[in-house]
Amino acid sequence: MSAHPAIAPPKANKALTGYRPFWAKRFGPAPFLPMSRKEMDELGWDSCDIIIVTGDAYVDHPSFGMAVIGRTLEAQGFRVGIIAQPDWQSAEPFKALGKPNLFFGVAAGNMDSMINRYTADRKIRSDDAYTPGGAGGARPDRATLVYTQRCKEAWNEVPVVIGGIEASLRRIAHYDYWSDKVRRSILVDAKADLLVYGNAERAIVEIAHRLARREPVTQITDVRGTAFMRRDEHDTSDWFQLDSTSVDQPGRVDELISPYQEIKQEVCDTATAPDAPKPITIHRTGKIALPPREHTVIRLPAYEQVKSDPVLYAHANRVLHLETNPGNARALVQAHGDRDLWINPPPIPLTTAEMDHVFDLPYARSPHPRYADENGSHEHATKIPAWEMIRFSVNIMRGCFGGCTFCSITEHEGRIIQSRSEDSVIREIEEMRDKVKGFTGIVSDLGGPTANMYRIGCKSPEIEAACRKPSCVYPGICPNLNTNHDPLIKMYRRARALKGVKKILIGSGLRYDLAIQSPEYIKELVTHHVGGYLKIAPEHTEDGPLSKMMKPGIGTYDRFKQLFEKASAEAGKKQYLIPYFIAAHPGTSDEDMMNLAIWLKQNGFRADQVQTFYPSPMATATAMYHTNKNPLKKVTRDSEEVDIVRGERRRRLHKAFLRYHDANNWPMLREALKAMGRADLIGNGKHHLIPTFQPVTDGSYESARRKNSTVAAKPGAKPTVATRSAAGGPGTPRKGQILTQHTGLPPRVTGARPPASKPAARKSAATKIKR
């Protein structure tokens, strides 16, 4: 027997409601989880069992992570306190609720703190939607690291468990866009005791109960959806290790074991090398005796290797994404110096009954009273924008099997859809109707990561458990995928029939390639649940970038558009699609962006808010950006190279193509078109992309979000158009002006005077140039 503790394989799944409640269950649920000692005293608590530290303002609503985890732990009988957006300059604010009996739970918030703070161009954002008043700067950069350090300073002996999307997407050595280098696992830098990734209810409940039984945190190594650090001397004799520390070599490759392992017919001499990996037994039939997956760990290239070798980084990213199906994923291990990072397989998705349990908990559905203004309201100066956005929405499911490479939903929530029951959703709508202040009868959204994946999944549990595909809808709809939208249609009909409900809108993004499988769903959606505009995301028109995104071709968008317009006409409504596009995505050439701009002009779209590719940690597209390799295919030293859009000038050019109508971009576009040999697109005709004339511009760009903001004028400064607009002066937007993503859509019918004709505007511009 080893003198060191063994690393145990993950155990069998246990239901969320299958635990004996902790003794503090007698206190019952709190109106709000306490944020001060005074609130604890009012509840009769002498201490907290668990304290959650979060970078978001505390909103007790199931769309906010701290509320979901806090209420889930409370339902298990634990006393849970919240420290929200603490001052991180010292450890004192982290002592506000006293010493927790079991552990600190630390999360940066609903967003990665770096994405929350910086734009895709690495510029500091001026606001934060998760802070009262939308004020920026309420959380530190890399908040998980800072908060964990302060928790350890406050109570060094208390275990710290980190989680949330920031920890989830940084659980392994990852490319960091903001420092432009590969960083270690966040668990190494934070020096936390455990990391939980994904939707962590199942893992955090088990950890809490085991710590309550006084089990040392160092022995909790068998919980799915967790990561931990161990030194080499720990006993791993029960594990079969697959070596995936190098890229593919010529030879046999068995994908059921690993797409990157060469199977060698050799015997390991355990007498001379007792720590060497166990051999794979080759039977006379030629078949391989596969070791049990629950006892198998794949060794990835070490941090020291991937930080300096882009090819090994791409290889490791590919292996990681192949091991994300809870039905067949194996544990991963990656060396960081003299210690190993162990990542257990993903958590087992919640059942419908467990989802109902989580969402039926006694949420106040409101921000904590601490954030109320002098009138006790959350509507004015202390309004939390993110709360306002989801205030009258209902989350009906989790997960996404789309597999878009630029998106982090799959890496966090998984690709298996976890749906609530129809009854649970209806109960929440009724509760929102009866209890939430300001409800006018309009439900802003029934959705989730994707609006129309409710109760959709694989037709066969056996096939689903064995599948290793990163997407169920790319390059086409999988024949094993159930695309039945009937349960969703039935829910829509029942929900809008509720007393007091006037309108139900669908605000979540729609997977239109899935929707065209059910024309009845499109008709139901368009007839009853679209408020004039419906947002969808084709992302691009060209096959090159679409293949790197794992998105369908633009032809699928055209088919959906036909069905959408047909259903709108039958309903007697004028409704419009708002397509979203990404600039500068890996695999996008300058010609691709030019063709997209031509398509936008031909279809009458003028994109106002545009998105430049943002390399988020751990995403497949981020691996492409960093390595120039394509991890969607086998990675070798001479495998496919991906065209990467780097550098401020080229990223600006791709963004300029999306905003081809902005005169500020015309000089850059003219230069680029001439260099590309497409000067034929420069001219003043309808078939030209940009004109030859150049009006006087200030080189600025004003986003739609800023158009509705009040801009404070500097003392003594001459009023600008923006400040006059804010004050209701001459610059006030005309009635009928559209403040949506696309200003090229037809204006709303308001009786307003039409704007000046285009020839007059051009004459005015030409006059200014002459002067």
N, C-alpha and C positions, 0 to 999 in steps of 0.2 A: 504494500500500500504506500502511496506517495505521502511524503510529509507535508505536501502543499495541498490546498483545497482543489478539488476537481472542478472542471467546468462542465456543468451538466447540460445535456441536450434539452431543448424546449419541451415543456410538458404538454399534456392534452389540454384542450380548450375547456374553460369553465364559464358558465353563464354569468352575466353581470349581477343577476339577482340570486345567484346561488350561494352567496356568502352569508354567514351569520353576522348580523349587524354588530358594529362596535358598541361598547357599553354607552357611549355618549349619545346614542340614538334617542335617549329619553328626553333630550332637550328639544327635539323637534326641529322643523325647518325654520330658518331665520327669514324675516321679511326681506332683508338684504344681507349678504355675507358681510360681516363687520370689517370696517376699515380703521377702527380706532378702539382704544381701550374702553372708552365710554360706551360704545356699542356692545362690546363684549360684556361689560358689567350689566347692561340692560338685559342681555340674554342669559345672565347668570353663569357666564363662563369665567373660570379662573385662568384658562390658557387656551391656546389653539393647538389642535393636533397637527394641522397642516397649514402652512402659510403659502399662498400663491403670490409671486411677484410678477407683475406684468408691465409691459411698456405701453399698454393702451389704458385709456380711462375705463373705469369699471362700469359696464352696462350689463345689467342682469337680463340678458336676452340670449336665446340659443344660437344666435349668429356670432357670439363673442366667445372665444376659446376659454377665457378665465371663468366665465359663468357656467359653461358646459361642464368643465372639469370640476369646478367648485361644487356645483349642485349634485353632480354624480357622486362625488366623495361624501357630500353631506347625506345623501340617500343611503350610504353605507354606514352611517352613524358617526362620522368623523366631524369634528368642529373645525371649520375651514375659515380662515381669514384672508383678506385681500390687501396687498400693498400695491397700489396702482400708480405708475409713473412717479416713483420716488426720486427725490433729489439724490443723485448718485455721487455727489462730491465727498460724502463721508458715509460711514456705516450707521450713523445714528438713525436715519429714517427707516432702516431695515430692522431696528429694534422696537419699532412703534407698537407692535402687538405682542411683544415679549418673545420668549424662546419657544419655538414649536416643539411639541412632544415627539413628532415623528420625522418630518422632513420639510424642507423648502422646495416648492415647485416653481421653477423659473422659466419664463417665456418672454420673448421680445415683443409679442403681440400678434395680431392677426396678419401682419406683414413682416417680412424680413426688414430689419431696422435700416439696412443700407438702401434697399429699394424704396423704403418709406421716406428716406431723407434725401436721396439723390435721384436726379433724372437720368435718362439713358445717355445723356451727354456729360454725366458726372457733375452736373451743376446742382447746387443746394436748392431744394424746394423751399418755398416760402410758407407752406402750410402743412398741416398734418390732420387728416380727416378723423383720426381717432383721439383727438385732444379737444377739450372744451374750447369753443370759440375757433376751432381749426388752427390754433397757434402752432407754429413749428418749434422744434428744439426742446420738446418735453421729454425726449428719451436720448440716450447716448448712442453714438455709432457702435455697432456690434454689441447691442444691449445685453445679449445673453452672457457674454464674457464679463461685462462690467457688473451686472447684477449678481452673478455667481460669486465674483470676488468679494463684493460687499457683504453678501450673506455669510461667506466664510470668515470675513473679518468680524462680523457681529457675533456669530456662534460657530466656532470652528468645528466643534464636535457634531454638529447637526448635519445629516446627509443632505445633499442638494441633488435634485433630479431636474434635468433640463428637458424642455420639450417645445412644442409649437413649431411653426413652419420654419423659423430661422434655424433651429437645431436640427430639424428633420432634413432639410436640404443641405446641411453642412455636416452630416454625420460621418462623412468619409473625407479623405483628402480631396480637395475640390479647388477648381479654378475660381479665383476671386477677381471679379472684373474691376473693382475699385482700386486695388493695389497692383493689378495686372500680374499676378503670380499665383502659384498653387499654394494654398494654405493647408495646414494640418487639419485633421478632424477637429471640430469645435469642442469635442469632449476633451481633447488633449489640452487645448489652450484655456478652456474654462476651468479645468481641474474639478469638474463635477464628479459625483459618484456614479450616476447613471444617466443615460440619455434615452428618452422615449421618442419614437418617431411615428408619423402618421396620426390618424385619429386615435388618441391614446387612452380612451376610457377603459378598455379591457386591461391594458398593461398597468395603468396607474392604480386601478382598484386592487389588483393582485399585489402590487408593491406595497401599497398602504397597509393591507391586512397582514402581510408578512413582516413588515417593520413593526406593526402593532404587537405581533407575537414575539418581538425582540430578536428577530432573526437578523444577523449582521448584514449590512447592505452589500458587503463584499461577496457574500454567498448567493446573492440573487443574480444568477447567471443564466437562468433557464426560462426567462419570460420572453415570449415572442414580441417583436416590435421594440426591442431595447438594444442598446449598445453599451459596452463597458470596456475598460482597459485592464490588461493583465500582463504580468511578466512571463518570460519563457519558462520559468521553473514550475508553473502551475501544471497540474496533472491533466494531460489531454489523451490519455491512453484509450479512452472510449471513443475517440474520434478518428475517422478516416479522412486524411487530408489530401485534397486535390491541388496539385501545384499549377497555378495559373499565373506565375510571375513573369512569363515571357510571352511574346506573340507567337502565333502559329508557326510551327516548323513542318517541313514535308513529312508525311507519314499519316497513319490512320488517325482519324478524329471521330470519336463517338459523341454525338451531340447530347445523348441522354445523360452522359456524365459531365461533359464540359465541352463547349465548342472550341476550346483552346488547348485541350490537353492531348499530347501525343501518347498513345498507348504503347508501352514498351513491354516486351516479354522478358522480364528480368526478375530476379528474386533478391529481396533486400536482406542483407546479412544482419539480423537483429542482434546477433552476439557481439558484432564489432561496432554496430551503429544502432544502439537501442532507441534513440530518439528519431530515427529516420521514419518517413511515412510508410505505412503498411503497403505491401505490394497489391496490385490488382491480379486476381487469379484468372488465368486463361484456361478454360476447359477445352477438352479435346474437340468438342463440337464447334469451337471458335467463338462461342458466346462469352460475354463478360459477366462475371458474378458481381452485380451491382451492390455496393454497400448501401445500407438503409440511409435514406436522405436525412433523417433526423439525427444521424450520427456522422454526417459528412460536412466538412467545412472546406471552402475554397479559399486558398491563399492567393491574394491579389499582390501585384507588385507593391513594394514598400513605398511609403511616402517619399523617402529619399530618392527613389527611382522615378516616380511619376512627376515629381516637381521639376526634374531636369530633362525628362525624356517625353516629348509630346506623344509619341507613338504608344508608349506604355500607358500614358494617361488615357488615350482613346480606347485602348484595349481594356483597361480596368473599368472604364465607364460602360463599355459594351457588356462585360460580364455582370456588372452590377444590375443593369437593366434587364438582363436575362433571368435574374434571380429575384424577381419582384412579385411573382404569382404565389400567393399564400399556399396554394395547393401543392406546389412542387419546389419552392425556393429552398435553398440550402444556406446555412450560415456562411458568413464571409469573415475573413480575418486579414488585416493589413498591418504590417509592422510600422511603428513610428519609433525609430531609435531602438532602444532595448526593450520596448514594450509592444504588445500586440493590441490592436483595436479589434474587438469582436463585435460583429453585427449579427444578431439573431434574425431568423426569417421574419417577414412582415406579419402583423397581427391578423388573426382570423376575422373577417368582416363581421359586423354586427348583424344579427338576425333582425327580421322585421319587428319581433316582439321587443328585442333589446333597443332598437331605434326608437320605438314608441316609448319605452321606459325613459330614455334620455330626454326626449323632447316633451314628455308629459310632466317633467319635474316642475316644482312651483317657482318658475321664473317670475320676477316682478315685471318683466318686459319694459324696463325703464332704466335710465341712468341712475346711479346712486344719488341719494339726496344731497350729498356733499357738493355736487355740481350745479345745484339749483341756484338761480339768481335771487335777488332780494325779494322777489315776488313768489318764490317757490316754483318758478317755471324753468323748463329746459329749452325754451323756444327762442331765446334772444341771444344775448352776449355769450352765454355759456353753452350754446347749442353744440352738440357733438355731430359733425357732418356725417360720419359713418352710421351713427344711430339713426339720423334722419333718413338716410338712404334705405335702411332695412326696417324701419319702424313698423310699417304695415305690410311686410312681406312674410312669407312662410317658406321655410326650407323643407322640401319634400323628399330629398334623396342626397346621397353622397357618392363620390367617385366619378370616374370618367374613363371609358375604354377607347376614347378617340386617339390617344397617344401622340398628340401634337408635340413635336420635339422641342418647341420653344416654351412649352407650358410645364408647370411644376405640379399640377394637380395629381397626375398619376404617381409621381414620386412620393407625394405626401399622402393622399387619400386612397391610392390604389385604383386599379382599373375594374374592379368588381363593384357593380352598383348595389348600394345599400339603401333600400327604400322603406319609408314609413308606411303604415297601413292607412287606408283612406279615412277610417274613423278617427285616427290620431290627428290627421291634417285638418279634418272638419272641426274637431274639438278646439284646435289652436285658433282657427279662424273665428269661431264663436267666442272664445276667450278674448281675442284681440278686439272683436266688435264690442264686447260688454265691458272691458276693463281698461283699454288703452285710451288715454285722453287724446282727443283730436281726431278720432276715427270718423271719416265722412262717408263710409260705405264703399270706399275704393281700396281694394287689395292691390298693392303695387307689384307683387310678384308671387307666383307659385312656382318655385324652381329650385335651383341648386347650381353646381358647377356647369351643368347643361340642362336646358329647360325640358328636353324631351327624351331623357333616358330613364324615366321612372319605370321601375319594374321590368326593364329590358336587360337581358343577359343571355348567356349561353343556353342552348336547348338541352344540353347534356351536362350534368355535374361531373361526370367522369372526364369528358373532353375538356371542360373548363379547368379541372384540377391538373391536367397534363399539359395544357397549352403554354407556349412560351412566346407567342406573337406579341409584339409591343402594341398592336392596335387591332381592334375588331372590325374597323371600317376602312382600313387602308391596306392595299391599293384599291380594294373594293369591299363591299359588305360581305362579311364572312357567312358562308351558307349555314353555319351552326348558330348564328346569332338570331335570337327571337326579336323581331322588329315590330311586334304588336303594340300599337298605341292605345288599344281599347281601354285599359285600366286608367290611363291618363285622361282620355276623353270622358270617361264615366265620372272621374273626380271633378273635372272642370264643371260638368253639368250639375253635379250635386252641390258644389261650392257656390256657384252663382245663383242657385235656387234658395240659398239661405236667407232668412228674413234679415233685413238691414244691410245686405250686401248689394250694392248697386252695380259694381263693375269689378271684374278681376282682370288685371293686366299681366302679361308675361314679360318680365324685365330681364330674365336670365338669357344668356346667349343660346341661340337655337342651332342644333346640328342639322343643317338642312339636307345633307345627303341621307340622313336617317329619316327625316320628315317625308321625303318624297316616296318612301316606301308605304306611306299611309296617307293617300289623298284625303281621306275622311278627317284625319287629324288636322291637315292644313286648312280644310274648310271650317272646321270647328274653331281653330285658332284665329283665322282671319275674320270670321263672322262675329266673334264675341270677345276676343281677348287682345286685340291690337288697337292701340290708341292713336292711330294715324301713321305711326312709324314702327318698323320692326327691325331690330339690329341683328345682323348675321355677320359671319366672319369668313369670307372666302380667302382672305389674306394676300392672295396674288392671282395673277392670270396665267403665268408662265409655268411650264412643266418643271424647269430646272429648280427654282426655289420651292415649288410645291412638293417635289419629291423629297427635299431635305426637311420639309415641315411635316411630311406625312399627311397632306391635305388633298382632297379630291380636286379634279380639274375644274376649270371655270364652266365647263359644259353642265356640270351638276347644278351650279348656281343658276344657269339659264333655265334649266328644267324647273327648278323650284320657283323662279321668278314667274314663269308662265302659270304655274298652279296658283301662286299667290295672287297674281293679277286677275286670273279667272274667278277665284273665290271672292275677291274684293268687288269685282263687277257684279257678281251674282248677289252679293249682300248690299249692293247699292252704295258702296263706300269708295272714296278716293284715299288710298293708302299707299305708302311708299316704303321700299326697303332701304335700309342704311347699311351698306357693306363696309366692313373694316378691312384695312390693309396694313401690312408691315413693310417698312423700308429697311434696307441693309441687312436682311436675314442671310445667314450663311448659304452659299450656293446661288446668290443673286448677282447677275452681271449687270453692267450699266445698260446693256441692250434690253435686259428683262425689265428694268425700271422704265425705260423709254416706252416699251410696248404696253406696260401697265398704264402709263400716262396717256397714251393714245386711246386705250380702251376707256379710261375714265372720261376723256373728252367726248368720245363718240357716244357714250351713254349718259352724258350730261351731269356727271358728278364733279363737284368741287369740294374736295376733302378739306375740312377746317381743322379738326383735331386729327393729327396723324401720329402714328407710333413708329419709332425707330427700334429695331431689335435690341432687347435688353438682356444681356447674358446673365441669367439667374443661376445660382449655384446648382450643380448636379444635373441640370437639364442636358439632354442629348445635343441640342443645338449649341449649347455653351461649349460642350466638348469639341464640336466642329470648329467653333470660333477660335478656341485656344490651340487646337492641334492641326488644323487644316485636313483632318481625316474624317471619314464618314463612319461612325460607330454603328450605323444601321446595317452595315455589311461587315464581312470579316476584315479585321484590321491586320495589315502586315506592313513591313517597311516600304513596300512599293505599291500599296493598295491605293484606291481612289483618292485624289486630292480634291478638296472643296475650295471653291473661290470664296474668300472671306473679305468682307467689306470692313477695312480698318482705316483708321486715320480720320481726323475731323472733316477734312475736305470731301473725301469720298462719301462719308456718311451723310454729310450735308447735301451732296449732290443727289443721292438716292431719295432723301426726304424732299428735296426740291422738285423732283419728278412727280411725287405725290401731290405737291402743291404747285402744279404747273401754271395755275391761274394767278398766282401771287406775283405781282410785278417785281417784288424784291428778288425773286429767284431768276428772272429772265436773263440777266447778264451771265450768270453761271450756266444756265441751260443752253444759251446760244453757243457759248464756248465749248461745252461738252458735245452738243449736237454736231458742230463743225468737226471736232476731233474724231467723232464716230462716223463721219461721212454721211451724216443725215441732215445737212443744211437745208434739204428740201422741206423739212418740217418747220422752218422759220419763214413766216410770212403773215399776211393779214387776211387770208381766206379762211373759210370754215374748216377746210381740211388741214390747215396748219396747226401745229401744237402751240407755238408762241409767236407773238407779233414781232415785226421789225422795229417798231417805235418803242421808246423807253420813257415812261412818265417819270416825273420827279418822285422819288421815294426816300424814306428815311432809313431803310434797311431793317426795320423792326418787324417783329412777328407778334401778333396778338391772338392768343388762344380764345376759344369760346368761353372757357371758364373765367377768364379775366374780363371778358366783355361785360359780364354781369356784376363785376366787383367795383366797389367804391375805391377810387384812387385818390389818396390824400395829396393835395398840392403843397409844395414847399412854400414856406412863408415868403411873401413878396414876389413869388413866381407868377408869370402870366398864365391864366387858366388855359389848359389844353383841352382838346376835344374830349379826352377821357374824363377830366374833372368836371367839365361842363355837362357831360352826359350823366355823371353820378349825381350832379346837383339838379338835374332836370332841365338844363339849359339847352342852348342851340344844338348841342351834340347828342341829344336824346335819340335812341334808336327809333326808327319809324315803326308805326304799327304794321304788323305783318312780317317784320324782319324775322327770319328764322334763326334761332339760337340753338341749332342742333349740330351734329357733326358735319353735315353737308349743307353749305349755304347755296348750293346750286339747285336744291329741290324747289318745287313750286311753292310760292308763299301761301300762307293761310289766308282765307277769304275774310277780310276785315273791313272792306270798303275804303282802305287807305289809298292815297294817290300813288300811282305807279312811279317807280324811280325814273330818272332821266334815261333817254335812249342811249344805246351804245355809241352811235356816231357822234352825238353831242359830247359825250364823255371823252372820246378820243380827240375831238377838236380842242377841248379844254386842255387836255394833257399836252397836245402838240404846241399850243400857245405857250404853256409854261416852259417848255423846252427852249423855244425861241428866245424867250426873255432871259 
